[in-house]
C-alpha cells in the first residue's frame, strides 16, 4: 500500500502503523533514523495522530518537528 508523508509516497506493508511509515520515509530521504521522536505527525485535517495508529492505503500525513526541538538541530 502507499501512504504519503509530506506529499512523498511511501510504499509500506498492509497492517503498518504510522511509526513504520515514518521510519521508511526517514530512511528513503536520508534523514537520521534516530530523529524519529522529534516529529509530530498530523493527518490531512491538521489533527495530531499517535504514531502507533494503523494507517490506510492512500492516507496522507504531515511530519513536523517539535517546536521546542527545532532549535537544537
N, C-alpha and C positions, 0 to 999 in steps of 0.2 A: 504494500500500500504506500501511498505518498502523503506526507504531511508537510506543511510549509512552515518554516520559521523565518521571519523577516523576509518573506516572499521567496525564499530559497527552498526548492523542492528536496525533501529528504525521503529516500526510499527506506522503508523500515518494515519489520515483520508484523504480521497481524497479532494483536494482543499486546502491542508495545505500550509502554507508559511514556508520559511526556519526558521524563528524565532520559529514557533511551533515545528519543528523538533529539533532545538537546545534545547529548554526548556525541551522537553521529554527526550532527551539524557542526559542533566544535572541531571534531577531527577532520571532517571534509574541508573545512575552511581554514585549517592550520592554526586554530586557536589553541591555547593551553587548556588541556582537558581538566587540569586542577582548578580552573576558574569557574567550573560549573555552578558552584554555590554562590557566585557573585551575581547571578542573574535572577531577575523577577520575570516570570512568564505570565503573559496575558493573552486572552483569547481575542477573536476578531471584534468583540464588543468592548474591549478595554478592561474586562474583568480579570483580576489576578487569579491564576489557576495553579493548583498544587501540582508539583512535578510528579507526584505519584498517580495522577489521574490517567485513566486509559484514554488513548487517542483514537479517532476515527479517520478513515480514508478521506483525503482532501480537506481536512481541518486545517485552520490557519492560526498561528500564534506569533507573538512578538517576544523577543528576548531583549530585555533592557537591563543594564547594570543597576545594581542597588545605588541609590544616590549617595549614601554615605561612603560607599566603597569606590566610587568612580574617581575620587581624587587620589586614591592610593595607587592607582595603576601606572 
